[in-house]
């Protein structure tokens, strides 16, 4: 088979060389863009909290170890630091109350435990350090 070249005009050559028309840019709806921005901001904020939470966990572990070893002052110092770093943590709050009871700071410990609901195991652990005179202020709830 033979092929033949078909003469082309200058207009045909220019048309073939021209790039195809551009596809318009895709734009996401505003609610989706806003949701993405909020998600990224929340992730960035949570990453700023990580060092404090890691430090609080370290202080909680060290404070509990000091409490078990009878170093009530050291336990109170470490657990107070953990409570400052993670004030909403129930584990830290209960452990700090145990240390304060053990070091004779009963009124401070009672203030920490205000409006805290204790599990059976937390209550059992707390009673190891709480003087009996304070135990009368606690009531079982269902």
Steps between C-alpha positions, in 0.01 A plus 500: 500500500613838413433807696473841356561826669203726487600860465384703796437866516662732752169537686470123545858482632436779750180335619675170558780668697265694728457348846159372602280737699575518874276317741356745752642480853302289742376685806378326814183627664563742788366267775750231394787750499398628844474145638851428373640816659331423831631142492856617435476761777368240747781260409762772544351598837497139621866461405584797723342316795699178456817608685300606807306175506816292464657696785185455711508123442867491602426699817198280576709184476780646711252632756322167533836323542603748771165448674542122500855541640380722785649825365184701556660843457665398171175341385308818579750714309496277189123451505437873550710564189303234311173659617618839375583347161179295474242650738205307354658157540310292754798265550728792585240656731437181696872424526573853623223465759658173619837673538346793684315271739823308559695819573235635741334752270149361537305820436689561175438140394129531578480815288657312209245221531199730504249375238725208396327165460733220599495147370520214746869445426578873535317507834691195622833660403403836651405344834859377539611861551182670625452530877178342622373836620464608136341180374167589660452779246479257208187313401452216255300592191354275235 
